[in-house]
Amino acid sequence: MKIINFNWEKKGRLFLLKKKGWSHSSHPCINKINESLYEIYFASRDIKQRSHIFKIKFRIDNGKFTKIGKAQKVLSPGKLGHFDNEGCIPVNIVKKNKSTYLIYVGWQNFKNNIWICDTGLAKIQNNGLNRVYEGPIVGRSKNSPLFTALTSVIREKGYYHAICNIGIYWGKKNKNLSLKYGLHYAKSKNLVNWSINKKIILPFKKGEYAFGRPSIIKMNNFYYMWYAHRATKASKLYRIGMSISKNLVKWKRFDSFSGITVSKRGWDSKMISYPCVTKIRNKYFMLYNGNGYGKTGFGLAEMITNDSKKVQ
């Protein structure tokens, strides 16, 4: 088969929240307001290390992103005991009828550095975010005892199709607890009730134990998914890989074709993660995080070549 040999041209760091008492600008995802105005949602941590959701507006003209105004906090952790009471992270913007929704991941922490994250739904309105439900739309269940987090959602042929992270097991590595979790396919008609495939869609490479927020686009009748993956032979830290599918259910990894890796120096020289790929005026862009899981902010890359190459 022939696949696209992607090449992303880095445009540099796009944004870092510089606000006293706050750190990180992670998991960027973009929402179109009109042909030239967009808003980017991201997570930032308070002094208690709880993630809150912020947004910042950008004007985009001929591929140039120009920041407008200051970042605004639009969603804070939920009530005591709720699934998101110790943090919330944006992962995907979804349209439904004439409304726009943000799918987010809510966090809870337990003893011994054990944590869980399940999926919440918020509606974008009145210049902010409003939770649709106090509880998760997808969470732990009889088949998923650790956590379930929807992380990439697209709509096609009357259904919402999602890739979700599901916890596999907690284990010890070098005396430290480590959670292994993989990617699964899910499907819904109404964005609320989901049917989740038990089978992992991407095989783990030797040493790997985690996949970070994936992002999917469709080109030439194929689906392309970029995602963060870590603990490979090349590095213990996140890198961005890529896989291809004809039907969103069966995927084949082509990480060497992802078209982007760490820089030789600077804010994204040790790690790149949490990609968000979007099409704007016939151009494709990727928002992504660099060092420290977003501690150094998020950057921008533009797809400049997509030559085809024959592979087995």
C-alpha positions, 0 to 999 in steps of 0.5 A: 500500500502507499501511505503519506510520508508526512513532514511537519514544519515547526513554527515554534512555541505558540503559547505559554500561560504566564500567570503567578501560581499556575504552571503548564499549558497542556492538551491544546484543542481548537474550536472554530468561531468563524473563518478567521477567528479561533479559540484554543482550549488548554489545561493549566495547573494551580498550586495544588497541581489541579488542572483547570481549563482555560481558553485563548483566542487567535486570529488566523490569516494565511497560516499565521496565528495572532493571539487576541487578548488574555487567556480566560479560565472557563472550567475548574475542578468539580465538587468534592467527591465528583469524578473531576474534583482534582482536575479537568483536561480538554481533549476534543471539540465536537459539534452536535446539531447547532451546539458545540461541546468540549469533551474533557477528562476528569481526575481523581487521586488516591493513595500511593500516587494512584489516579483515575480519569474518566470522561466529562461533557461540557457545552461551550456557551456564554463565553464559557463552559457549562457541564452537561452532567455532573457525572461522567458520560464514560467511566469505570465499568464492569469491563473497565475497572480502572478508568475510561477516557474518550480522547478523540472523537469524530462524527461520520455517517450518523455516528460519533466515533471515538478513540479512548484510553482504558487502564490495563493494570497498575504495576511496579517499575523501579519501585515506582507505581506505573499504570499501563493503558491502551487505545480502544474504539468506541461508538455512539449515536448521541454523544452520551451513550457509548459502545466500547470495543474490548480489543486494543486497537494498537499493539504495544512495542517492547517497553511501551506502557502508555498512549497520550491524547490521539487526534484523527483526520481523514485524507484520501479515504484513509484515517490518520491518527497521531498520538503520544506514546512513551517508553520505547527503545529510543526514549522513555519520554513521549514521542508522537507516532502515527497510525492508519486505518480504513474503518477506524476500528483496525489500525496499523502503526507507522510511527516513523512516518509521523513527520515530527520529533523532538528539536535539537534544543529548546522548549520541545527538545526532550519530549513532544506529546498530546497532538491536535491536528486540524484543517484550516483553509486547506492547510493542516496544522498540529498543536502539540506540547513539549517538555514536561507534559506541557510545562513549557507550553504548546507549539504549532507545526504546519504540514508542508509535504505529504509525498506518498511512499509504498510500504508493506 
